[in-house]
Amino acid sequence: MNRSFRTVGQIFLIIFLINISVKGQDIHYSQFYNSPLNLNPANTGVFNGDERFMASYKSQARAVPVPWTTFSGQYDRKFYLGNSDNSFISGGVLFNYDKQGLSRLNLTNINFLGSYTRIINKRNLITGGLGLGFATRGLSLTSLSWDRQWDGDAYDPTLPSGENTDMDRVSFLENSIGLNYRYQITSRTNFDLGLGVYHFIEPKVAFFQADDVKLPRRLNLNFRGTYEVHPKLDIQGHALGQFQGAYDEYLFGLLGKIYIQEQRGKEFNLHVGLGLRTTKIADKATNTLIPTIAIEFNRYYGSFSYDVQSFDHDGTRVNLGGPELHFRYIITHVKPLKQFKICPIF
């Protein structure tokens, strides 16, 4: 029995540590550059192409009984302003679903995004973006166990827990704003620097009506740059600083893009890299390694990474990491010529 209580105690300690790590934190991905609309509404439409479809999946903490799963679907496209060569607007939609813990705490949101891009010249572009959406967060108290359900000899789930909330689901409006600057030399050498703010107007998210708990603003500064060092090799560097309430996150990484096949319509390249994330809550910091591999064929892209994050507890190594996958497909339309000459037929 003492061993059972010790095991239960270890489980609750792990649950406590995990809950601390995500308190006040939005959905986030280690490959943040592959989920651009979750990062900054000004990323809407900023890509080489006309339409973009993206999907993301992340699973964490499978080694303990409180795993959580995240899924995102994204779509954005450009809308050209008549015959204008110096600007375009873009629109997009973002869907997120996240579920975690024994309480089945879950978040579902949908956001509609818009941006305006000003082409200063062929190398410099500035984009401003806005996002508005709807979110709902819920939990299930019936899936949890409580001290009042211990009858003195054994756990009895039929006993009342004595726990009550005003509601088991809360809904709120989402909002975001952002800026992005792109310096583009070629399609393979370009740099992005962005600033995004989510929950600029902080929504109330308390499950108890008497509590005035608001979802804190999430501010992030992000950089992504790709440089062609050889006809067969590009180097991509990326960095992120993200801050929300008591949670700070810093992420740095490098990727090598190896061009294996360059025949038009059959382009194929391999991406291999490594990232490092440092998360900090108050005075506690945790480091995570992120090995990453990706393949790109023509307009299709797929990537895989694994968060290597663990800690020791009573001589036991506990893994809190997990896999992350991303998929992307880009469509490029053939644009009509603005000027053309009709050759007379004799």
C-alpha positions in Angstrom: 0.0 0.0 0.0 2.8 2.4 0.8 4.4 1.6 -2.5 1.1 2.4 -4.2 0.8 5.7 -2.5 4.4 6.5 -3.4 3.7 5.7 -7.1 0.6 7.9 -7.0 2.6 10.6 -5.4 5.2 10.4 -8.2 2.4 10.6 -10.8 0.9 13.7 -9.2 4.3 15.3 -9.1 4.8 14.7 -12.8 1.3 16.1 -13.4 2.2 19.2 -11.3 5.4 19.8 -13.3 3.6 19.5 -16.6 0.8 21.8 -15.6 3.4 24.4 -14.4 5.1 24.2 -17.8 1.9 25.0 -19.8 0.2 27.4 -17.4 -0.8 30.5 -19.4 0.8 29.1 -22.5 -0.8 29.0 -26.0 -0.4 26.3 -28.5 3.2 26.2 -29.7 5.4 24.1 -32.0 9.1 23.3 -31.9 9.1 23.8 -35.7 7.4 27.2 -35.3 8.5 28.2 -38.8 6.3 25.4 -40.2 3.2 26.8 -38.4 3.4 30.4 -39.5 -0.2 31.5 -38.8 0.1 30.4 -35.2 3.2 32.6 -34.9 2.1 35.9 -36.6 -1.0 37.0 -38.6 1.4 39.0 -40.7 2.8 35.7 -42.1 -0.5 35.3 -44.0 0.4 35.2 -47.7 4.2 35.6 -47.2 5.5 32.7 -49.2 6.6 31.9 -52.7 3.3 30.9 -54.4 -0.4 31.8 -54.4 -2.2 29.2 -52.2 -0.8 27.3 -49.2 -2.3 24.3 -47.3 -0.6 23.3 -44.0 -1.3 20.7 -41.3 0.6 20.1 -38.0 0.5 17.5 -35.3 2.3 17.3 -32.0 2.2 14.6 -29.2 4.0 15.1 -25.9 4.5 13.3 -22.6 3.5 9.8 -23.7 5.7 8.3 -21.1 3.5 9.5 -18.3 -0.3 9.1 -17.9 -1.1 12.7 -18.8 -0.2 13.0 -22.5 -1.4 15.9 -24.6 -2.0 16.2 -28.3 -2.1 19.2 -30.6 -3.4 19.5 -34.1 -3.6 22.6 -36.4 -4.9 23.1 -40.0 -4.0 26.3 -41.9 -4.9 27.8 -45.3 -3.9 31.1 -46.8 -3.7 32.7 -50.2 -2.9 36.0 -52.0 -5.3 38.3 -53.6 -3.7 40.6 -56.2 -5.0 44.2 -56.4 -5.8 44.6 -60.1 -2.6 45.4 -62.1 -0.7 46.6 -59.1 3.0 45.6 -58.9 3.7 47.1 -55.5 1.2 45.5 -53.1 -1.2 42.6 -52.5 -3.6 41.5 -49.8 -3.9 38.0 -48.3 -6.5 36.0 -46.3 -6.3 32.9 -44.3 -8.0 30.6 -41.8 -6.4 28.8 -38.8 -7.9 25.9 -36.8 -6.4 24.5 -33.6 -7.3 21.6 -31.3 -5.4 20.8 -28.2 -6.2 18.2 -25.4 -4.1 17.5 -22.3 -4.1 15.8 -19.0 -6.4 13.5 -17.0 -9.0 16.3 -16.9 -9.2 16.2 -20.7 -8.6 19.9 -20.7 -9.2 20.9 -24.3 -9.0 24.0 -26.5 -10.6 24.5 -29.9 -10.3 27.7 -31.8 -10.7 29.1 -35.3 -9.2 32.3 -36.5 -9.7 34.3 -39.7 -6.6 36.3 -40.7 -5.9 39.1 -43.1 -2.8 40.9 -44.2 -1.6 43.7 -46.5 1.9 43.5 -48.1 3.7 46.5 -49.5 6.4 45.8 -52.0 8.9 48.6 -51.5 11.2 47.2 -54.2 12.1 43.8 -55.5 14.1 43.0 -52.4 12.1 44.6 -49.5 8.5 43.7 -48.4 6.6 44.8 -45.3 3.4 43.1 -44.2 0.9 44.0 -41.5 -1.6 41.4 -40.3 -4.7 41.1 -38.2 -6.6 38.1 -36.8 -10.0 37.6 -35.2 -11.5 34.4 -34.1 -13.5 32.3 -31.6 -12.2 29.8 -29.0 -13.7 27.4 -26.5 -11.9 25.7 -23.6 -13.4 22.8 -21.6 -12.6 20.1 -19.1 -14.2 16.9 -17.6 -14.2 16.7 -13.8 -15.8 13.2 -13.9 -12.5 11.8 -15.3 -10.5 12.8 -12.2 -10.2 11.1 -8.8 -10.7 12.9 -5.5 -9.8 12.3 -1.9 -13.5 12.1 -0.9 -13.8 9.0 -3.1 -11.6 7.0 -0.8 -13.9 5.1 1.6 -11.1 4.2 4.0 -10.3 0.9 2.4 -10.4 1.5 -1.3 -11.1 4.0 -4.1 -14.8 4.1 -5.0 -15.5 6.2 -8.1 -19.3 6.1 -7.4 -18.8 8.4 -4.3 -19.4 12.1 -4.8 -16.3 14.2 -5.3 -17.6 17.3 -3.6 -16.0 19.4 -6.3 -18.1 21.8 -8.3 -17.4 24.6 -10.8 -19.8 27.1 -12.3 -19.2 25.7 -15.7 -17.1 23.1 -17.5 -16.6 25.1 -20.6 -15.8 28.7 -21.3 -15.8 30.5 -24.7 -14.0 33.7 -25.7 -12.9 35.9 -28.6 -9.5 35.6 -30.1 -7.5 38.5 -31.5 -4.0 39.1 -32.9 -1.9 41.7 -34.6 1.6 41.5 -36.2 4.2 42.9 -38.5 6.7 41.1 -40.8 9.7 42.4 -42.8 11.1 40.3 -45.6 14.4 40.9 -47.4 14.6 38.7 -50.4 17.5 38.5 -52.8 16.5 35.3 -54.6 13.9 32.6 -54.1 16.5 30.7 -52.1 18.1 33.6 -50.2 15.7 35.5 -48.1 15.2 36.7 -44.5 12.1 37.3 -42.4 11.9 39.3 -39.1 8.5 39.3 -37.4 6.7 40.6 -34.3 3.4 39.0 -33.3 1.0 39.8 -30.4 -1.9 37.3 -29.6 -4.7 38.2 -27.1 -3.9 41.9 -27.6 -7.3 42.4 -25.9 -7.0 39.8 -23.0 -10.1 37.6 -22.8 -11.5 36.2 -19.6 -11.0 32.4 -19.3 -12.0 31.5 -15.8 -14.2 28.5 -15.1 -15.5 30.2 -12.0 -17.6 33.2 -12.8 -16.5 35.0 -9.6 -12.8 34.8 -10.7 -11.3 37.5 -13.0 -8.7 35.3 -14.7 -7.6 36.6 -18.1 -5.5 34.9 -20.8 -2.3 36.8 -20.8 -0.9 38.4 -24.0 1.5 36.3 -26.0 4.3 38.3 -27.6 6.9 36.8 -29.9 9.9 38.0 -31.9 10.9 35.6 -34.6 13.6 35.3 -37.3 14.0 33.0 -40.2 16.7 33.2 -42.8 17.8 31.0 -45.7 21.1 31.5 -47.5 22.3 29.7 -50.7 25.9 28.7 -50.0 26.2 26.3 -52.9 24.0 25.3 -55.9 23.3 22.1 -53.9 23.1 23.5 -50.4 21.1 26.1 -48.5 21.5 26.9 -44.8 18.4 28.0 -42.8 18.7 29.6 -39.4 15.7 30.4 -37.2 15.2 32.0 -33.8 12.2 32.7 -31.6 11.7 34.6 -28.4 8.2 34.1 -27.0 6.7 35.5 -23.8 3.4 34.9 -22.1 2.7 35.7 -18.5 5.3 33.9 -16.3 6.4 31.7 -19.3 9.4 32.6 -21.5 10.6 30.5 -24.4 13.8 30.9 -26.5 14.4 28.7 -29.5 17.4 28.6 -31.9 18.1 26.2 -34.7 19.9 25.4 -38.0 18.9 23.3 -41.0 20.8 22.2 -44.0 18.8 22.0 -47.2 20.4 19.5 -49.6 19.2 19.7 -53.3 19.2 16.2 -54.7 17.1 16.6 -57.8 16.6 19.9 -59.6 14.8 18.9 -62.7 11.8 21.2 -63.2 8.6 19.5 -61.9 10.7 16.8 -60.1 12.5 19.0 -57.6 13.6 17.0 -54.5 15.6 18.1 -51.5 16.4 16.9 -48.0 16.5 19.0 -44.9 18.4 18.0 -41.8 18.9 20.1 -38.7 18.9 20.6 -34.9 17.2 23.0 -32.6 17.5 24.0 -28.9 14.7 25.4 -26.9 15.0 26.9 -23.4 11.8 27.4 -21.4 11.8 29.5 -18.3 9.1 29.8 -15.6 10.2 32.1 -12.7 13.7 30.8 -11.8 13.2 27.3 -13.3 14.7 26.6 -16.8 14.4 23.5 -18.9 16.3 22.7 -22.1 15.0 20.7 -25.0 16.9 19.3 -28.1 15.0 19.1 -31.3 16.5 16.9 -34.1 14.6 17.5 -37.3 14.4 15.9 -40.8 12.3 17.0 -43.7 11.8 16.2 -47.4 10.4 18.4 -50.1 9.2 17.2 -53.5 8.1 19.7 -56.0 5.4 21.6 -54.1 4.9 19.0 -51.3 6.7 19.3 -48.0 6.8 17.0 -45.0 8.9 17.3 -41.8 9.4 15.3 -38.6 11.1 16.3 -35.3 11.3 14.9 -31.8 11.6 16.9 -28.6 14.2 15.3 -26.4 13.2 16.6 -23.0 13.6 14.6 -19.7 14.3 14.9 -16.0 15.2 12.6 -13.1 12.7 11.8 -10.4 13.7 9.4 -7.5 16.3 7.8 -9.8 13.8 7.4 -12.6 14.3 9.1 -16.0 11.0 10.6 -17.2 10.6 11.6 -20.8 8.4 14.6 -21.5 9.2 14.9 -25.2 7.4 13.6 -28.2 7.1 13.7 -32.0 6.0 16.6 -34.2 4.9 16.4 -37.8 4.1 19.0 -40.4 2.8 18.9 -44.0 2.6 21.7 -46.6 1.4 22.0 -50.1 1.7 25.2 -52.2 -0.2 26.1 -55.4 1.2 28.6 -57.9 -1.1 30.0 -60.6 0.0 31.0 -64.0 -0.7 34.7 -64.1 -1.9 36.3 -67.4 0.4 38.7 -69.3 -0.4 42.3 -68.7 0.7 43.3 -72.2 0.8 41.3 -75.3 1.1 41.8 -79.0 -1.1 40.2 -81.6 0.9 39.2 -84.6 -1.1 39.7 -87.9 -1.7 36.7 -90.0 -1.0 37.3 -93.7 
